[in-house]
Amino acid sequence: MKKEDIPQDPGALGRITKEVCYATDGEGNYTTELSQGWDVKTSALDVAWQDIADRVAEAKQKVLRKQASPLLYFMELRLMDTKVVSAYTGFWGWQVRRHLRPAVFRRLSDRRLQRYAQVFEVSLTDLKSMIQE
């Protein structure tokens, strides 16, 4: 891409920061140039964030229908999977997957639930009631 062809469309982070792009100058040498954004990239990010919002809403509905524990909701909200939660809590992956079941989750001690609450940065009460602030 030539230096003058770098997109300068208003992006999601255009007011906060600019993106570094590589371009060729008039002599054909590679150089860096700042870009405010690119409409195509902004659209792709919007689609990705909408997908995440849909996953969070679906997880919330599963919890409300008692098909999953509140852990699923907070995992989706914080963009975590069982491996990440396992690494942060110290629980084995199979334990995290087991704790996703509502019946198992209800029997967990407050001490265990507190480990999850710390990872998701919510209070124990909020974890149990699926409230997010």
C-alpha positions as CSV (number, residue, x, y, z in Angstrom):
1,M,0.0,0.0,0.0
2,K,1.3,3.4,-0.8
3,K,1.6,6.1,1.8
4,E,-1.1,8.2,0.3
5,D,-3.5,5.2,0.1
6,I,-3.6,4.5,3.9
7,P,-7.2,4.7,5.0
8,Q,-8.1,7.6,7.3
9,D,-11.8,6.7,8.0
10,P,-13.1,7.6,11.4
11,G,-12.6,4.4,13.5
12,A,-13.8,3.2,16.8
13,L,-10.7,4.4,18.6
14,G,-10.0,7.3,16.3
15,R,-10.3,9.9,19.0
16,I,-8.2,7.9,21.5
17,T,-5.4,6.5,19.4
18,K,-4.2,5.9,15.9
19,E,-3.0,2.7,14.3
20,V,0.4,2.2,12.8
21,C,0.4,0.9,9.2
22,Y,3.2,0.0,6.9
23,A,3.3,1.7,3.6
24,T,5.8,2.4,0.8
25,D,7.0,6.0,0.2
26,G,7.7,7.7,-3.1
27,E,11.0,5.8,-3.4
28,G,9.5,2.4,-2.7
29,N,10.9,2.0,0.8
30,Y,8.8,0.7,3.6
31,T,7.9,3.2,6.2
32,T,5.3,3.5,9.0
33,E,2.4,5.9,8.8
34,L,-0.5,6.6,11.2
35,S,-4.1,5.8,10.3
36,Q,-7.3,7.0,12.0
37,G,-9.1,3.9,11.0
38,W,-10.7,1.9,8.2
39,D,-14.4,1.4,7.7
40,V,-13.9,-2.3,6.8
41,K,-12.1,-3.0,10.0
42,T,-14.7,-1.0,12.1
43,S,-17.5,-3.0,10.5
44,A,-15.7,-6.3,11.3
45,L,-15.2,-5.3,14.9
46,D,-18.9,-4.3,15.2
47,V,-19.9,-7.7,13.9
48,A,-17.5,-9.4,16.4
49,W,-18.8,-7.3,19.4
50,Q,-22.4,-8.1,18.4
51,D,-21.6,-11.8,18.3
52,I,-20.2,-11.5,21.8
53,A,-23.3,-9.6,23.0
54,D,-25.5,-12.4,21.5
55,R,-23.4,-15.0,23.3
56,V,-23.7,-13.2,26.7
57,A,-27.5,-12.8,26.2
58,E,-27.8,-16.5,25.3
59,A,-25.8,-17.5,28.4
60,K,-28.0,-15.4,30.6
61,Q,-31.1,-17.1,29.2
62,K,-29.6,-20.5,29.8
63,V,-28.9,-19.5,33.4
64,L,-32.5,-18.2,33.9
65,R,-33.9,-21.4,32.4
66,K,-31.7,-23.4,34.8
67,Q,-29.7,-25.0,32.0
68,A,-26.4,-23.6,33.3
69,S,-24.9,-22.0,36.3
70,P,-24.1,-18.3,36.6
71,L,-20.5,-19.2,35.8
72,L,-21.4,-19.5,32.1
73,Y,-22.8,-16.0,32.1
74,F,-19.7,-14.5,33.7
75,M,-17.4,-16.5,31.5
76,E,-19.1,-15.2,28.3
77,L,-19.2,-11.7,29.8
78,R,-15.4,-11.7,30.5
79,L,-14.5,-13.5,27.3
80,M,-13.1,-16.5,29.1
81,D,-13.3,-20.3,28.4
82,T,-12.9,-23.2,30.8
83,K,-9.1,-23.3,30.3
84,V,-8.6,-19.7,31.3
85,V,-11.0,-19.9,34.3
86,S,-9.2,-23.1,35.3
87,A,-5.8,-21.3,35.2
88,Y,-7.0,-18.3,37.2
89,T,-8.9,-20.3,39.9
90,G,-6.6,-23.3,40.3
91,F,-9.5,-25.7,39.7
92,W,-9.1,-28.5,37.2
93,G,-10.8,-28.0,33.8
94,W,-13.1,-30.9,34.5
95,Q,-14.1,-29.2,37.8
96,V,-14.9,-25.9,36.1
97,R,-17.0,-27.7,33.5
98,R,-18.8,-29.6,36.3
99,H,-19.4,-26.3,38.2
100,L,-21.3,-25.1,35.1
101,R,-24.1,-27.4,36.0
102,P,-26.7,-25.5,38.2
103,A,-27.2,-28.4,40.7
104,V,-23.4,-28.7,41.3
105,F,-23.0,-24.9,41.5
106,R,-25.7,-24.6,44.2
107,R,-23.7,-27.0,46.4
108,L,-20.4,-25.2,46.1
109,S,-19.0,-23.7,49.3
110,D,-18.7,-19.9,49.6
111,R,-14.9,-20.4,49.7
112,R,-14.9,-22.0,46.3
113,L,-17.4,-19.5,44.9
114,Q,-15.2,-16.7,46.2
115,R,-12.4,-17.9,44.0
116,Y,-14.7,-17.5,41.0
117,A,-15.9,-14.1,42.2
118,Q,-12.4,-12.8,42.4
119,V,-11.6,-14.0,38.9
120,F,-14.8,-12.3,37.5
121,E,-14.2,-9.2,39.7
122,V,-17.7,-9.4,41.2
123,S,-18.9,-9.9,44.8
124,L,-20.0,-13.3,46.0
125,T,-23.6,-12.1,46.1
126,D,-23.4,-10.8,42.5
127,L,-21.9,-14.1,41.4
128,K,-24.8,-16.1,42.9
129,S,-27.5,-13.7,41.6
130,M,-25.8,-13.1,38.2
131,I,-25.7,-9.3,38.7
132,Q,-23.0,-7.5,36.8
133,E,-22.0,-3.9,37.4
